[in-house]
Amino acid sequence: MGLTISAKDMMRYLEARGFYLARTTGHHIMTDGIRKVPVSKHPTEELKPGTIRGIIKSAGLTIEDLKEWMGRE
């Protein structure tokens, strides 16, 4: 996949897709009112590829949409 994104940028991406911060526990829990998606609490932490795929899948989004949002093709 070769895609890297920080936890902070992942939260911005989710917010751009209609998610908002529901609560903070060991992770930030983002929701769109239907789905709940945990994102690392460390904003500068680079997320691992498997974590990125899991967040995207849980949110019902696509990797292609994330790449487009990041300005990549």
C-alpha positions as CSV (number, residue, x, y, z in Angstrom):
1,M,0.0,0.0,0.0
2,G,2.8,2.4,0.9
3,L,0.4,4.9,2.4
4,T,1.3,6.8,5.6
5,I,-0.9,9.1,7.6
6,S,-0.7,10.5,11.1
7,A,-3.5,9.9,13.6
8,K,-4.3,13.6,13.6
9,D,-4.6,13.7,9.8
10,M,-6.8,10.5,9.9
11,M,-9.1,12.3,12.3
12,R,-9.3,15.3,9.9
13,Y,-10.1,13.0,7.1
14,L,-12.9,11.3,9.1
15,E,-14.2,14.7,10.1
16,A,-14.3,15.7,6.4
17,R,-16.4,12.6,5.8
18,G,-19.0,13.5,8.4
19,F,-17.5,11.9,11.5
20,Y,-17.0,13.7,14.8
21,L,-15.3,13.0,18.1
22,A,-17.7,11.1,20.3
23,R,-15.4,10.5,23.3
24,T,-11.8,10.0,24.3
25,T,-10.7,6.8,26.1
26,G,-7.4,5.1,25.3
27,H,-8.3,6.1,21.8
28,H,-10.3,8.9,20.1
29,I,-13.6,7.4,19.2
30,M,-15.0,9.0,16.1
31,T,-18.6,8.4,15.0
32,D,-21.0,9.4,12.2
33,G,-23.9,8.5,14.4
34,I,-24.0,4.9,13.1
35,R,-20.4,3.6,13.0
36,K,-17.8,4.0,15.8
37,V,-14.2,4.1,14.7
38,P,-11.2,4.2,17.1
39,V,-8.2,6.3,16.2
40,S,-4.9,6.4,18.1
41,K,-4.7,9.1,20.9
42,H,-1.2,10.1,19.8
43,P,-1.8,12.8,17.1
44,T,1.7,12.7,15.6
45,E,1.9,8.9,15.5
46,E,2.2,7.5,12.0
47,L,-0.5,4.8,11.6
48,K,0.6,1.4,10.4
49,P,-0.8,0.1,7.1
50,G,-3.0,-2.5,8.7
51,T,-4.4,0.1,11.1
52,I,-5.2,2.5,8.3
53,R,-7.0,-0.3,6.4
54,G,-9.0,-1.2,9.6
55,I,-10.0,2.4,10.2
56,I,-11.1,2.9,6.6
57,K,-13.1,-0.4,6.5
58,S,-14.8,0.4,9.9
59,A,-15.8,3.8,8.6
60,G,-17.2,2.3,5.4
61,L,-14.8,4.4,3.2
62,T,-12.2,3.4,0.6
63,I,-8.4,3.7,0.4
64,E,-8.9,5.4,-3.0
65,D,-11.0,8.1,-1.3
66,L,-8.3,8.6,1.3
67,K,-5.6,8.9,-1.3
68,E,-7.6,11.4,-3.3
69,W,-8.2,13.5,-0.1
70,M,-4.4,13.4,0.5
71,G,-3.8,14.6,-3.0
72,R,-2.4,11.2,-4.3
73,E,-3.5,8.9,-7.0
